[in-house]
Amino acid sequence: MGEGLTLALSVIAFFFVMTSYYVLRPVRDQLVGAAGSSSLPGFYAIVFGVMLGLTPVFGWLVARFPRKRLIGVSYLFFIACLVGFVPAFVAQDRIGAVALGTVFFVWVSVFNLFVVSLFWSFMADIYQSRQARLVFPFIAFGGMGGALLGPLVTRLLVQRVGVPSMLVISAVGLLLALGALLALSARPGDNAASSGEPVGGSILEGAKSAFSQPFLRYMTVLMLLSDGIATLAYALVADYAKLHFLDNAARTAFYADLDLWVNGIGAALQLTLTPLILRGLGAVWAMVLPTLANFVLLALLAYFGPVDFSLVGHAVPLIALVMIGSRSMTYGMTKPASDSLYTRIPREARYKGKNFIETAVWRFGDLVVTTSLSAAKGAGVGIATIGLVCAGLAAVATEVARRAATSPDLLPEQRDD
């Protein structure tokens, strides 16, 4: 298989992975908007518990099964779940929106973290570090194409064919992604990484390496700091949606619009600025620039934001700007840069440590942030003050990002000689 075909299949696979996810996301987010940010600590507590339970299972699968079988089983499981949700959404009125919304929020979060994390671990497995720096921005851009198509499909079709049919469309997208990944798994190679042999090792190695290895330790801290900023904006937007949208379809359209802005800006970054930075300046600047942008956005929120949460509706343009800016920089620049760095750590840590950080650590951060936000609201702390605190966290994240990109335990970049 030539390098061009390998890259094409990688792009196609991620395009359909993200299409599948973003067909579902506006449906999930409108349920959060119906409940408001007060529901998020409970949602994230359940997700965090599920992550703690599933992360060792993922580690066991990586340790015991070849790459082709692992990808096939994992993706087929989520496809079956999507089809299984169809009768539940048909019977939504009898089940109840709150009960179904809680289950669906948790499941979509697990879907996102495991399906996407496994994809990027696979990419880090088949590309060497120098290749990754060149091709990862284009693979991620393919994903952004799917991330733009997904909310468009949802917005155009959901009122015509209904929510249950959207689950079937999502399942078809994930099935197409699986076909491309299985074709990549058939790629011949001379070593365990390229041939897809089991990784081996302990099922708890991911959690151990996340705290013992310098690079993964930095990435753990960076995940907590960066996620806090994005989750803050997500929670504030949920409060706005609860106050201003009583209709489910209108809330879904509102969240689809946000996704389109985030993914459109992210796609533009991946096509233009991110490849130039990764090739010319390296991963250090691609890791640091998004944290600096977060600092500026949060400083604006601290200066112009209202002091009272009851005035959240008046601040929605600024809150939406923070949410769109933070997420688009993460998807459009930080993600390609960090995934290229993961190619420079040992294979077992690449699969298990990365997955632990992007599952359990991520959702632990969500739980801490939303719980802290609820406590701050109860104590009368205003949005401007919270923005100031988060701006300080963004400044700390800048230094952590720099240290992660220059961590002494990163392996030297390999040449494509």
Secondary structure, 3 states (H helix, E strand, C coil): CCHHHHHHHHHHHHHHHHHHHHHHHHHHHHHHHHHCHHHHHHHHHHHHHHHHHHHHHHHHHHHHCCHHHHHHHHHHHHHHHHHHHHHHHHCHHHHCHHHHHHHHHHHHHHHHHHHHHHHHHHHHHHCCHHHHHHHHHHHHHHHHHHHHHHHHHHHHHHHHHCHHHHHHHHHHHHHHHHHHHHHHHCCCCCCHHHHCCCCCCCCCHHHHHHHHCHHHHHHHHHHHHHHHHHHHHHHHHHHHHHHHCCCHHHHHHHHHHHHHHHHHHHHHHHHCHHHHHHHHCCHHHHHHHHHHHHHHHHHHHHHHCCCCHHHHHHHHHHHHHHHHHHHHHHHHHHHHHHHHHHCCCCHHHHHHHHHHHHHHHHHHHHHHHHHHHHHHHHCCCCHHHHHHHHHHHHHHHHHHHHHHHCCCCCCCCCCCC
